[in-house]
Amino acid sequence: MVEIIWEYKVRDQSRGQFELAFGPGGAWSRIFAGAPGFRGITLLRDIGEMGRYLAIELWNSESDRDNSISEDNLDYVDLMTNFESWIKSKVQVGIFRVLAEATIRPKAKFGRRKI
């Protein structure tokens, strides 16, 4: 599984449209919902810098993503046409492979037992 991380700086007047398109249940998720290997997208908004976002795409593999991005997909082409007018900059932070997931375990109700 890979996570592809992008940093976007979005024009002030376009933040709402951007969030709707790339947020939960947005156009990006709908376009790729049936694509082989697509696992979802997470959109993070910077709390200190308005208009700065991280988008984290989750795919089974890079090749699944590459094969799913197509100029033949008219919904994708339409979204990307709008997208270009919404952003000031786009940087691919990187492609990361998930090694392990951390889990936070709640403390026992009455504290930990000493052994």
C-alpha positions in Angstrom: 0.0 0.0 0.0 1.3 3.5 -0.9 0.3 7.0 0.2 0.9 9.7 -2.3 1.1 13.1 -0.5 0.5 16.4 -2.2 0.7 20.0 -0.9 -1.7 22.5 -2.4 -1.9 26.2 -1.9 -5.5 27.2 -2.9 -6.8 30.6 -4.0 -8.9 32.2 -1.2 -12.1 32.3 -3.4 -11.7 28.6 -4.3 -11.2 27.0 -0.9 -14.8 25.9 -0.6 -14.8 24.3 -4.1 -11.5 22.6 -3.4 -12.6 21.2 -0.1 -15.9 19.8 -1.6 -14.0 18.2 -4.5 -11.2 16.6 -2.5 -12.9 16.1 0.9 -15.0 13.2 2.2 -17.4 11.9 -0.5 -16.1 14.5 -2.9 -15.7 14.3 -6.7 -12.2 12.8 -6.4 -13.5 9.9 -4.3 -16.5 9.4 -6.6 -14.4 9.4 -9.8 -12.0 6.7 -8.4 -14.4 4.7 -6.2 -14.5 1.8 -8.6 -10.8 2.1 -9.7 -8.7 -1.0 -9.0 -6.5 -0.3 -6.0 -8.0 3.0 -4.9 -8.4 3.0 -1.1 -9.4 6.7 -0.4 -8.2 10.2 0.1 -7.6 12.3 3.2 -7.6 16.1 3.0 -5.9 18.1 5.7 -6.2 21.8 6.1 -3.4 23.8 7.7 -4.6 25.5 10.9 -1.9 28.2 10.7 -1.9 29.0 7.0 -5.3 29.5 5.3 -5.4 28.0 1.9 -2.7 25.4 2.5 -3.7 21.7 2.3 -2.2 18.3 2.3 -4.0 15.6 0.3 -3.1 12.0 1.0 -4.1 9.5 -1.7 -4.2 5.9 -0.6 -3.6 3.3 -3.3 -2.6 -0.4 -3.3 0.3 0.5 -5.6 1.7 3.4 -7.7 0.8 1.5 -10.9 -2.8 1.2 -9.8 -2.9 5.1 -9.6 -1.0 5.5 -12.8 -3.4 3.2 -14.6 -6.5 4.9 -13.2 -5.4 8.5 -14.2 -6.6 8.7 -17.7 -7.4 11.5 -20.2 -10.2 9.2 -21.4 -12.0 9.7 -18.1 -14.1 12.8 -18.8 -15.1 13.3 -15.2 -11.4 13.3 -14.3 -10.6 15.7 -17.1 -13.4 18.1 -16.1 -12.3 18.1 -12.4 -8.7 18.8 -13.4 -9.7 21.7 -15.6 -11.5 23.3 -12.7 -8.8 22.3 -10.3 -6.1 24.3 -12.2 -8.1 27.5 -11.7 -8.5 26.8 -8.0 -4.8 26.4 -7.0 -1.8 28.7 -6.7 0.7 25.8 -6.4 0.9 22.0 -6.3 3.9 20.0 -4.9 4.2 16.3 -4.7 5.7 15.8 -1.2 6.4 12.2 -1.9 5.2 8.6 -2.3 5.4 6.6 0.9 5.0 3.0 1.6 3.0 2.1 4.8 5.4 0.0 7.0 3.2 -0.3 10.1 0.3 1.3 11.7 0.5 2.7 15.2 -2.3 2.0 17.6 -3.0 3.9 20.8 -4.4 1.6 23.4 -6.6 3.0 26.1 -5.5 2.6 29.7 -7.1 -0.2 31.7 -10.1 0.9 33.7 -8.3 0.5 37.0 -4.8 1.2 35.9 -2.1 -1.2 34.8 -1.3 -4.3 36.8 2.3 -4.6 37.9 3.9 -8.0 37.2 
